Amino acid sequence: MVDYNINMKNTIKRNLDEHKEVFGLLDNLEAQIVNVASLLIKALDNGNTIFWCGNGGSASDSQHLAGELIGRFKGDRKPLKSISLNSDSAVMTCIVNDYGYEYIFSRQIEALGSKGDVLIGISTSGQSENVNNALRIANENELHTVGLLGKEGGAALHVASHAIVVPSQSTARIQEMHITIGHILCELIEEGLGINS
């Protein structure tokens, strides 16, 4: 008879150990996080917009982090310009139906993005064609581009102007670190704009 209790405890311990190991690697990303935070603070201070995009769990992170800036993270302050390109189902399905899934974000950036805005593409592999297309279009339209990536960074590492790469092969661990990094960026933004209470 299988002892499910022992199996469950082993699975829990393994996941927590993996999380702690990858979490410990974030110290090595401090310089990249500071650089990206500085870019976002400057863009918002100049009245520009931060766009976010991703697929699957990264789509949820895109919406989550845009919400932290439009609503609030810690301080009670004015809303900050931030848009998740994953949020408008009518626009997304229109683009997918008429042009294809690979253009779901780039088409929106063409319509909404302006010089000096920032696009943050979230991808655990860096290989998402629709995210990478959006980063390319953003570069062409003089937006700043950031890849919040994992593994070795994938193709996005060579497209984004700035990158934060979580050095793990586990999608789950990368996603956990992405939301941690996203929350750190939100706090740094509020501090940098002098609106954190």
LUMLUMDO-290654 format. One line per 10 residues: number of its first residue (from 1); their letters; for each residue x, y, z of N, C-alpha, C. Coordinates in nm, 4 decimals. Layout:
REM residues N
NUM = a = X Y Z X Y Z X Y Z ~ ...
This chain:
REM residues 197
1 = mvdyninmkn = 0.0844 -0.1201 0.0000 0.0000 0.0000 0.0000 0.0878 0.1250 0.0000 ~ 0.0557 0.2191 -0.0880 0.1335 0.3423 -0.1006 0.1001 0.4348 0.0154 ~ 0.2033 0.4885 0.0780 0.1826 0.5878 0.1842 0.1795 0.7261 0.1186 ~ 0.0574 0.7724 0.0872 0.0425 0.8998 0.0175 0.0925 1.0164 0.1007 ~ 0.0815 1.0031 0.2320 0.1256 1.1099 0.3206 0.2751 1.1359 0.3043 ~ 0.3554 1.0299 0.2969 0.5001 1.0446 0.2780 0.5295 1.1028 0.1404 ~ 0.4596 1.0527 0.0377 0.4789 1.1046 -0.0983 0.4472 1.2544 -0.1062 ~ 0.3384 1.2931 -0.0411 0.3004 1.4346 -0.0418 0.4049 1.5199 0.0292 ~ 0.4523 1.4736 0.1422 0.5542 1.5473 0.2168 0.6816 1.5619 0.1340 ~ 0.7184 1.4558 0.0617 0.8379 1.4621 -0.0233 0.8210 1.5636 -0.1363
11 = tikrnldehk = 0.7003 1.5646 -0.1961 0.6728 1.6602 -0.3042 0.6761 1.8032 -0.2522 ~ 0.6153 1.8255 -0.1370 0.6158 1.9589 -0.0771 0.7579 2.0038 -0.0483 ~ 0.8368 1.9167 0.0142 0.9751 1.9519 0.0493 1.0579 1.9813 -0.0754 ~ 1.0411 1.8983 -0.1784 1.1171 1.9196 -0.3015 1.0835 2.0546 -0.3637 ~ 0.9541 2.0880 -0.3680 0.9139 2.2168 -0.4258 0.9656 2.3343 -0.3442 ~ 0.9575 2.3244 -0.2133 1.0058 2.4334 -0.1289 1.1574 2.4478 -0.1383 ~ 1.2277 2.3354 -0.1477 1.3737 2.3404 -0.1615 1.4126 2.4049 -0.2942 ~ 1.3411 2.3687 -0.4020 1.3681 2.4296 -0.5328 1.3407 2.5796 -0.5286 ~ 1.2300 2.6170 -0.4655 1.1942 2.7587 -0.4556 1.3041 2.8361 -0.3824 ~ 1.3478 2.7842 -0.2694 1.4523 2.8513 -0.1903 1.5813 2.8645 -0.2706
21 = evfglldnle = 1.6150 2.7594 -0.3444 1.7388 2.7624 -0.4235 1.7340 2.8716 -0.5302 ~ 1.6236 2.8773 -0.6048 1.6126 2.9778 -0.7114 1.5963 3.1168 -0.6515 ~ 1.5204 3.1276 -0.5429 1.5027 3.2566 -0.4761 1.6378 3.3147 -0.4338 ~ 1.7269 3.2275 -0.3895 1.8599 3.2716 -0.3490 1.9417 3.3305 -0.4623 ~ 1.9060 3.2960 -0.5866 1.9790 3.3478 -0.7027 1.9390 3.4906 -0.7397 ~ 1.8294 3.5413 -0.6817 1.7829 3.6759 -0.7163 1.8831 3.7829 -0.6740 ~ 1.9641 3.7531 -0.5731 2.0688 3.8483 -0.5327 2.1590 3.8839 -0.6506 ~ 2.1807 3.7871 -0.7393 2.2683 3.8093 -0.8549 2.2045 3.8975 -0.9613 ~ 2.0743 3.9254 -0.9473 2.0017 4.0049 -1.0464 1.9790 4.1482 -1.0003 ~ 2.0404 4.1859 -0.8893 2.0158 4.3179 -0.8310 2.0429 4.4315 -0.9294
31 = aqivnvasll = 2.1550 4.4253 -1.0004 2.1906 4.5340 -1.0929 2.0871 4.5461 -1.2044 ~ 2.0414 4.4334 -1.2583 1.9410 4.4370 -1.3652 1.8089 4.4937 -1.3139 ~ 1.7707 4.4552 -1.1914 1.6455 4.5048 -1.1337 1.6535 4.6557 -1.1128 ~ 1.7661 4.7033 -1.0620 1.7848 4.8474 -1.0417 1.7774 4.9224 -1.1750 ~ 1.8418 4.8686 -1.2788 1.8407 4.9337 -1.4106 1.6991 4.9439 -1.4669 ~ 1.6234 4.8341 -1.4556 1.4873 4.8343 -1.5082 1.3987 4.9270 -1.4254 ~ 1.4137 4.9237 -1.2936 1.3342 5.0125 -1.2079 1.3615 5.1585 -1.2427 ~ 1.4867 5.1928 -1.2647 1.5226 5.3309 -1.3005 1.4576 5.3719 -1.4320 ~ 1.4564 5.2804 -1.5284 1.3925 5.3052 -1.6577 1.2430 5.3308 -1.6404 ~ 1.1768 5.2481 -1.5587 1.0324 5.2605 -1.5382 0.9982 5.3895 -1.4639
41 = ikaldngnti = 1.0784 5.4232 -1.3650 1.0555 5.5471 -1.2893 1.0659 5.6673 -1.3825 ~ 1.1686 5.6698 -1.4646 1.1876 5.7825 -1.5569 1.0727 5.7926 -1.6568 ~ 1.0308 5.6776 -1.7102 0.9210 5.6781 -1.8071 0.7930 5.7311 -1.7443 ~ 0.7585 5.6811 -1.6267 0.6359 5.7255 -1.5608 0.6447 5.8723 -1.5209 ~ 0.7614 5.9141 -1.4758 0.7800 6.0542 -1.4370 0.7630 6.1477 -1.5566 ~ 0.7919 6.0964 -1.6765 0.7767 6.1744 -1.7993 0.6368 6.1627 -1.8602 ~ 0.5466 6.0924 -1.7919 0.4098 6.0782 -1.8416 0.3905 5.9652 -1.9406 ~ 0.4888 5.8774 -1.9519 0.4775 5.7642 -2.0440 0.4044 5.6467 -1.9796 ~ 0.3776 5.5462 -2.0611 0.2994 5.4298 -2.0199 0.3867 5.3053 -2.0160 ~ 0.3585 5.2183 -1.9189 0.4229 5.0866 -1.9137 0.3221 4.9837 -1.9640
51 = fwcgnggsas = 0.3599 4.9116 -2.0682 0.2791 4.8024 -2.1222 0.3383 4.6699 -2.0766 ~ 0.2512 4.5709 -2.0593 0.2932 4.4368 -2.0169 0.2279 4.3348 -2.1090 ~ 0.2951 4.2227 -2.1338 0.2311 4.1138 -2.2076 0.2977 3.9810 -2.1740 ~ 0.2228 3.8736 -2.1927 0.2743 3.7390 -2.1695 0.1668 3.6369 -2.1994 ~ 0.2030 3.5105 -2.1947 0.1111 3.4007 -2.2232 0.0916 3.3141 -2.0991 ~ -0.0283 3.2586 -2.0849 -0.0540 3.1665 -1.9743 -0.0360 3.2332 -1.8395 ~ 0.0471 3.1738 -1.7536 0.0746 3.2327 -1.6228 0.1356 3.3705 -1.6347 ~ 0.2132 3.3918 -1.7394 0.2743 3.5236 -1.7617 0.1705 3.6278 -1.8020 ~ 0.0601 3.5824 -1.8629 -0.0509 3.6742 -1.8925 -0.1135 3.7216 -1.7615 ~ -0.1285 3.6284 -1.6673 -0.1822 3.6651 -1.5362 -0.0892 3.7626 -1.4656
61 = dsqhlageli = 0.0416 3.7385 -1.4742 0.1381 3.8306 -1.4135 0.1298 3.9683 -1.4794 ~ 0.1104 3.9701 -1.6099 0.0958 4.0953 -1.6839 -0.0202 4.1777 -1.6285 ~ -0.1341 4.1131 -1.6092 -0.2515 4.1825 -1.5568 -0.2313 4.2236 -1.4112 ~ -0.1739 4.1329 -1.3338 -0.1490 4.1570 -1.1916 -0.0620 4.2811 -1.1723 ~ 0.0493 4.2879 -1.2453 0.1444 4.3969 -1.2245 0.0936 4.5300 -1.2805 ~ 0.0199 4.5247 -1.3912 -0.0439 4.6475 -1.4404 -0.1416 4.7001 -1.3361 ~ -0.2137 4.6088 -1.2738 -0.3096 4.6477 -1.1700 -0.2437 4.7100 -1.0489 ~ -0.1261 4.6592 -1.0119 -0.0539 4.7159 -0.8967 -0.0186 4.8626 -0.9215 ~ 0.0088 4.8982 -1.0470 0.0476 5.0361 -1.0790 -0.0733 5.1266 -1.0980 ~ -0.1780 5.0761 -1.1608 -0.2980 5.1575 -1.1795 -0.3701 5.1767 -1.0460
71 = grfkgdrkpl = -0.3775 5.0706 -0.9691 -0.4377 5.0799 -0.8357 -0.3354 5.1375 -0.7398 ~ -0.2786 5.0488 -0.6599 -0.1672 5.0888 -0.5751 -0.0937 4.9637 -0.5315 ~ 0.0313 4.9807 -0.4946 0.1072 4.8688 -0.4389 0.1119 4.8840 -0.2877 ~ 0.1814 4.9868 -0.2397 0.1840 5.0142 -0.0958 0.1232 5.1495 -0.0644 ~ 0.1768 5.2514 -0.1310 0.1343 5.3871 -0.0983 -0.0002 5.4231 -0.1588 ~ -0.0743 5.5092 -0.0881 -0.1980 5.5635 -0.1433 -0.1592 5.6821 -0.2302 ~ -0.1693 5.6666 -0.3592 -0.1168 5.7676 -0.4527 -0.1985 5.7701 -0.5810 ~ -0.1609 5.8613 -0.6673 -0.2302 5.8735 -0.7954 -0.2058 5.7457 -0.8770 ~ -0.2971 5.7116 -0.9666 -0.2752 5.5960 -1.0532 -0.1619 5.6225 -1.1523 ~ -0.0892 5.5170 -1.1842 0.0215 5.5275 -1.2795 -0.0186 5.4617 -1.4109
81 = ksislnsdsa = 0.0303 5.5163 -1.5226 -0.0082 5.4676 -1.6554 0.0511 5.3291 -1.6812 ~ -0.0352 5.2303 -1.6851 0.0104 5.0926 -1.7033 -0.1021 5.0109 -1.7664 ~ -0.0698 4.9370 -1.8708 -0.1708 4.8624 -1.9463 -0.1216 4.7203 -1.9715 ~ -0.2054 4.6228 -1.9393 -0.1778 4.4850 -1.9782 -0.2403 4.4597 -2.1151 ~ -0.1607 4.4156 -2.2081 -0.2106 4.3852 -2.3429 -0.2871 4.2532 -2.3460 ~ -0.3021 4.1890 -2.2318 -0.3784 4.0643 -2.2193 -0.5221 4.0879 -2.1756 ~ -0.5631 4.2125 -2.1602 -0.6879 4.2412 -2.0891 -0.8129 4.2561 -2.1755 ~ -0.7996 4.2939 -2.3005 -0.9171 4.3235 -2.3835 -0.9481 4.2049 -2.4744 ~ -1.0437 4.1237 -2.4334 -1.0727 3.9995 -2.5069 -1.1250 4.0271 -2.6483 ~ -1.1997 4.1347 -2.6673 -1.2516 4.1660 -2.8011 -1.1376 4.2016 -2.8956
91 = vmtcivndyg = -1.0453 4.2855 -2.8478 -0.9298 4.3237 -2.9301 -0.8439 4.2005 -2.9599 ~ -0.8167 4.1211 -2.8580 -0.7287 4.0051 -2.8775 -0.7874 3.9045 -2.9761 ~ -0.9161 3.8735 -2.9604 -0.9759 3.7750 -3.0506 -0.9891 3.8292 -3.1915 ~ -1.0110 3.9591 -3.2054 -1.0143 4.0219 -3.3377 -0.8794 4.0051 -3.4071 ~ -0.7721 4.0364 -3.3361 -0.6377 4.0265 -3.3946 -0.6047 3.8823 -3.4297 ~ -0.6355 3.7911 -3.3384 -0.6065 3.6490 -3.3639 -0.6834 3.6002 -3.4854 ~ -0.8094 3.6370 -3.4947 -0.8937 3.5915 -3.6049 -0.8485 3.6492 -3.7392 ~ -0.8109 3.7772 -3.7409 -0.7798 3.8445 -3.8666 -0.6329 3.8354 -3.9074 ~ -0.5437 3.8243 -3.8082 -0.4003 3.8302 -3.8400 -0.3209 3.7091 -3.7912 ~ -0.3602 3.6508 -3.6802 -0.2872 3.5370 -3.6243 -0.2369 3.5660 -3.4844
101 = yeyifsrqie = -0.2200 3.4607 -3.4068 -0.1845 3.4748 -3.2660 -0.0492 3.5418 -3.2458 ~ 0.0400 3.5278 -3.3415 0.1734 3.5863 -3.3265 0.1703 3.7390 -3.3275 ~ 0.0572 3.7991 -3.3682 0.0464 3.9452 -3.3744 -0.0415 4.0033 -3.2633 ~ -0.0807 3.9209 -3.1683 -0.1794 3.9621 -3.0676 -0.1316 4.0806 -2.9828 ~ -0.0005 4.0907 -2.9609 0.0533 4.2018 -2.8808 0.1162 4.3107 -2.9679 ~ 0.1810 4.2704 -3.0746 0.2499 4.3698 -3.1585 0.1507 4.4661 -3.2231 ~ 0.0355 4.4154 -3.2627 -0.0668 4.5010 -3.3234 -0.1138 4.6064 -3.2228 ~ -0.1293 4.5684 -3.0991 -0.1717 4.6624 -2.9953 -0.0636 4.7679 -2.9683 ~ 0.0615 4.7251 -2.9696 0.1713 4.8201 -2.9489 0.1759 4.9212 -3.0629 ~ 0.1532 4.8740 -3.1864 0.1482 4.9667 -3.3003 0.0400 5.0722 -3.2803
111 = algskgdvli = -0.0731 5.0310 -3.2245 -0.1862 5.1230 -3.2071 -0.1698 5.2151 -3.0867 ~ -0.1161 5.1622 -2.9768 -0.1210 5.2337 -2.8498 0.0130 5.2904 -2.8031 ~ 0.1220 5.2322 -2.8496 0.2531 5.2705 -2.7988 0.3043 5.4008 -2.8576 ~ 0.3782 5.4743 -2.7756 0.4416 5.5995 -2.8185 0.5879 5.5993 -2.7767 ~ 0.6654 5.6810 -2.8433 0.8067 5.6958 -2.8108 0.8225 5.7261 -2.6618 ~ 0.9134 5.6532 -2.5980 0.9389 5.6744 -2.4559 0.8594 5.5846 -2.3637 ~ 0.7534 5.5189 -2.4169 0.6814 5.4195 -2.3383 0.7721 5.2985 -2.3154 ~ 0.7278 5.2069 -2.2300 0.8039 5.0856 -2.2013 0.7147 4.9643 -2.2232 ~ 0.7663 4.8629 -2.2936 0.6984 4.7343 -2.3046 0.7776 4.6313 -2.2259 ~ 0.7100 4.5643 -2.1340 0.7706 4.4542 -2.0594 0.7081 4.3240 -2.1086
121 = gistsgqsen = 0.7881 4.2429 -2.1765 0.7442 4.1124 -2.2242 0.7848 4.0065 -2.1238 ~ 0.6868 3.9311 -2.0742 0.7128 3.8278 -1.9739 0.7059 3.6914 -2.0415 ~ 0.8140 3.6167 -2.0322 0.8191 3.4840 -2.0967 0.9176 3.3965 -2.0208 ~ 0.8717 3.2809 -1.9735 0.9607 3.1934 -1.8973 1.0692 3.1330 -1.9853 ~ 1.0431 3.1217 -2.1150 1.1407 3.0622 -2.2076 1.2136 3.1652 -2.2928 ~ 1.1503 3.2821 -2.3117 1.2037 3.3812 -2.4052 1.1779 3.3451 -2.5497 ~ 1.0977 3.2428 -2.5734 1.0747 3.1927 -2.7086 0.9331 3.2198 -2.7602 ~ 0.8547 3.2970 -2.6866 0.7160 3.3227 -2.7277 0.7147 3.4176 -2.8469 ~ 0.6673 3.3686 -2.9605 0.6724 3.4476 -3.0841 0.5921 3.5764 -3.0731 ~ 0.4757 3.5689 -3.0083 0.3924 3.6894 -2.9991 0.4566 3.7945 -2.9085
131 = vnnalriane = 0.5226 3.7522 -2.8022 0.5929 3.8464 -2.7142 0.7125 3.9066 -2.7877 ~ 0.7879 3.8229 -2.8565 0.9067 3.8717 -2.9269 0.8705 3.9646 -3.0430 ~ 0.7600 3.9359 -3.1118 0.7129 4.0282 -3.2159 0.6786 4.1643 -3.1566 ~ 0.6146 4.1636 -3.0398 0.5791 4.2901 -2.9749 0.7045 4.3668 -2.9350 ~ 0.8054 4.2968 -2.8847 0.9312 4.3626 -2.8485 0.9964 4.4251 -2.9719 ~ 0.9941 4.3549 -3.0846 1.0524 4.4085 -3.2091 0.9791 4.5351 -3.2547 ~ 0.8472 4.5280 -3.2577 0.7674 4.6434 -3.2997 0.7894 4.7606 -3.2044 ~ 0.7982 4.7313 -3.0758 0.8233 4.8373 -2.9778 0.9578 4.9037 -3.0038 ~ 1.0595 4.8228 -3.0319 1.1915 4.8800 -3.0648 1.1822 4.9709 -3.1870 ~ 1.1115 4.9247 -3.2898 1.0987 5.0022 -3.4135 1.0273 5.1353 -3.3908
141 = nelhtvgllg = 0.9369 5.1372 -3.2919 0.8591 5.2580 -3.2628 0.9173 5.3384 -3.1465 ~ 1.0414 5.3086 -3.1117 1.1176 5.3839 -3.0114 1.0592 5.3756 -2.8711 ~ 0.9965 5.2629 -2.8395 0.9634 5.2333 -2.7012 1.0858 5.1668 -2.6381 ~ 1.0986 5.1739 -2.5081 1.1998 5.0961 -2.4369 1.1446 4.9547 -2.4198 ~ 1.2300 4.8546 -2.4255 1.1826 4.7171 -2.4143 1.2560 4.6432 -2.3037 ~ 1.1778 4.5643 -2.2294 1.2304 4.4849 -2.1182 1.1799 4.3423 -2.1330 ~ 1.2689 4.2469 -2.1186 1.2302 4.1065 -2.1129 1.2411 4.0571 -1.9704 ~ 1.1309 4.0086 -1.9149 1.1318 3.9404 -1.7859 1.1268 3.7921 -1.8204 ~ 1.2429 3.7269 -1.8128 1.2635 3.5984 -1.8789 1.3096 3.4898 -1.7827 ~ 1.3287 3.3692 -1.8390 1.3810 3.2571 -1.7611 1.4727 3.1726 -1.8459
151 = keggaalhva = 1.5173 3.0612 -1.7874 1.6101 2.9690 -1.8534 1.7351 3.0448 -1.8983 ~ 1.7666 3.0431 -2.0281 1.8835 3.1198 -2.0764 1.8420 3.2504 -2.1433 ~ 1.7153 3.2831 -2.1380 1.6663 3.4079 -2.1960 1.6046 3.3922 -2.3326 ~ 1.6387 3.2844 -2.4039 1.5797 3.2585 -2.5346 1.6035 3.3701 -2.6346 ~ 1.5235 3.3712 -2.7403 1.5371 3.4722 -2.8467 1.5091 3.6123 -2.7949 ~ 1.4244 3.6234 -2.6922 1.3891 3.7552 -2.6393 1.5098 3.8285 -2.5834 ~ 1.6087 3.7540 -2.5371 1.7286 3.8156 -2.4805 1.7997 3.9035 -2.5822 ~ 1.7847 3.8689 -2.7115 1.8512 3.9435 -2.8186 1.7605 4.0496 -2.8808 ~ 1.6364 4.0554 -2.8344 1.5409 4.1529 -2.8876 1.5178 4.2665 -2.7876 ~ 1.5027 4.2319 -2.6617 1.4760 4.3321 -2.5588 1.6007 4.4155 -2.5309
161 = shaivvpsqs = 1.5804 4.5444 -2.5080 1.6921 4.6333 -2.4748 1.7467 4.6049 -2.3354 ~ 1.6590 4.5615 -2.2458 1.6962 4.5282 -2.1077 1.6347 4.3927 -2.0757 ~ 1.7031 4.3155 -1.9928 1.6496 4.1840 -1.9576 1.6823 4.1496 -1.8132 ~ 1.5864 4.0827 -1.7506 1.6073 4.0199 -1.6206 1.5768 3.8728 -1.6424 ~ 1.6782 3.7881 -1.6301 1.6647 3.6458 -1.6614 1.6775 3.5638 -1.5331 ~ 1.5724 3.4911 -1.4998 1.5765 3.4007 -1.3848 1.6435 3.2706 -1.4297 ~ 1.7600 3.2365 -1.3733 1.8370 3.1222 -1.4221 1.7867 2.9891 -1.3664 ~ 1.6731 2.9441 -1.4172 1.6148 2.8167 -1.3762 1.5531 2.7507 -1.4983 ~ 1.5442 2.6185 -1.4956 1.4780 2.5448 -1.6027 1.3332 2.5112 -1.5682 ~ 1.2918 2.5432 -1.4454 1.1568 2.5107 -1.3989 1.0617 2.6269 -1.4250
171 = tariqemhit = 0.9596 2.6036 -1.5069 0.8619 2.7088 -1.5370 0.7964 2.7609 -1.4093 ~ 0.7603 2.6707 -1.3189 0.6936 2.7125 -1.1950 0.7836 2.8030 -1.1124 ~ 0.9097 2.7653 -1.0975 1.0018 2.8471 -1.0169 1.0263 2.9830 -1.0838 ~ 1.0378 2.9840 -1.2165 1.0586 3.1103 -1.2882 0.9392 3.2026 -1.2661 ~ 0.8190 3.1486 -1.2766 0.6994 3.2302 -1.2571 0.6931 3.2868 -1.1157 ~ 0.7327 3.2056 -1.0178 0.7343 3.2542 -0.8796 0.8322 3.3701 -0.8632 ~ 0.9465 3.3608 -0.9281 1.0458 3.4686 -0.9193 1.0004 3.5921 -0.9972 ~ 0.9319 3.5707 -1.1104 0.8839 3.6849 -1.1886 0.7897 3.7725 -1.1071 ~ 0.6984 3.7113 -1.0327 0.6046 3.7941 -0.9560 0.6766 3.8604 -0.8391 ~ 0.7777 3.7948 -0.7829 0.8582 3.8577 -0.6770 0.9319 3.9790 -0.7329
181 = ighilcelie = 0.9961 3.9613 -0.8482 1.0673 4.0726 -0.9124 0.9695 4.1839 -0.9478 ~ 0.8522 4.1479 -0.9991 0.7503 4.2469 -1.0331 0.7091 4.3290 -0.9127 ~ 0.6905 4.2631 -0.7992 0.6540 4.3352 -0.6771 0.7673 4.4270 -0.6307 ~ 0.8905 4.3811 -0.6424 1.0051 4.4665 -0.6074 1.0068 4.5903 -0.6970 ~ 0.9838 4.5707 -0.8273 0.9806 4.6841 -0.9204 0.8717 4.7831 -0.8819 ~ 0.7542 4.7327 -0.8433 0.6448 4.8217 -0.8040 0.6828 4.9052 -0.6821 ~ 0.7467 4.8426 -0.5847 0.7873 4.9174 -0.4658 0.8952 5.0197 -0.5001 ~ 0.9908 4.9806 -0.5835 1.0965 5.0743 -0.6244 1.0387 5.1920 -0.7021 ~ 0.9367 5.1665 -0.7830 0.8709 5.2742 -0.8577 0.8070 5.3734 -0.7613 ~ 0.7310 5.3220 -0.6647 0.6658 5.4120 -0.5693 0.7689 5.4918 -0.4903
191 = eglgins = 0.8761 5.4266 -0.4488 0.9814 5.4979 -0.3765 1.0479 5.6020 -0.4659 ~ 1.0775 5.5614 -0.5904 1.1477 5.6504 -0.6828 1.0684 5.7720 -0.7218 ~ 0.9338 5.7575 -0.7238 0.8475 5.8708 -0.7560 0.8075 5.9490 -0.6319 ~ 0.8572 5.9046 -0.5153 0.8283 5.9753 -0.3909 0.6851 5.9639 -0.3459 ~ 0.6206 5.8488 -0.3782 0.4785 5.8352 -0.3463 0.4512 5.7124 -0.2612 ~ 0.5529 5.6593 -0.1965 0.5356 5.5416 -0.1113 0.5181 5.5856 0.0313 ~ 0.4058 5.5477 0.0921 0.3809 5.5865 0.2305 0.3906 5.4667 0.3226
